[in-house]
Amino acid sequence: MKAMVIVRGADGRKMELQDAPVPKPGTKELLIKVKAAALNRADLFRVQGTFPYTTRPGMPDIIGGEAAGIVTDMGDKVGGFAVGDRVMGMCLGGYAEFTTIHQSLAFPVPDNLSWEEAAAVPVSFMTEHNAIITTGRLKVGESVLVNGASSGVGIAAIQIAKLWGAKPLIVMAGSPEKLDALSALGADLGINYKTENFKDAVLAATDGKGVDLIIDHVGGPHLADNLKCIALKGRLVSVGRLAGIVGELNMDLLALKRVKLIGVTFRTRTMSERINIARKVMTDILPLLATGRLKPVIDRIFPLDQAVDAHKYMSSNIQFGKIVLSVSS
């Protein structure tokens, strides 16, 4: 099969399209013929060597953490699936013509989703459902701030928060065009972080109270102001740290506001924890995807052999929504 493999040389690490063996499914795994694979920021860091992750024993170092495709084989302890099923899920080595997905992390693809849309679902919607509903414990009528809102995970966060009753739903992005698009997705207020002081804007929008829940995809540089514009007994969930991992923390303000500061990541989650998240998404999110009330937003589609260009495009930070690789017809 063809796959995007990390190679190491005198000039550092890079991705390269190579021939690779088709992976063999484990006892509880599905082998899928990949139709599409979605990019995530972690993929960039994996190529750079700054993001630790697991590879399949005996396989080359193939990038890609989520994919969608057709089941072609399965392990002897798999139940509930059949060859020919359309599935999507988190995986190892999604930038390839074949990959494997654990049966408990595989979701059926709703008929109304394209392959590219299906590939864009697993990471974003599992991450944000866990951050907003399970960890953030959003209640109807509570106010929410989503920063880094024009990313794939940010757009998933906006849609989930809106459907679960956030009011007002405040979002941050770096251009008027992106803010207009986020408004069309349900945001009540958009803040251009390049031209506005977001802390002041949030406090003004909430009559000085601050927001009940912050879903943070930016990280260190926003920590101090996040804490200043969060409400008493608010929850700050650190999902991503795209702009830096170190920030200034006023511990007295943290204590005075009795804020819950919560970090989330899949990197340290056990398989049982991932499965538990997947089950909740199957119950809460999949039916909404099937009816179109939730929908992944695709910015651009690249063919598999242009994955390097896709990574360069993601690094530009100009995209709105997910970037996807089309793998096979």
Summary of the structure (lengths in Angstrom):
residues: 329
radius of gyration: 19.8
end to end distance: 14.4
largest distance: 59.5
contacts: 1156
relative contact order: 0.16
helix: 33%
strand: 29%
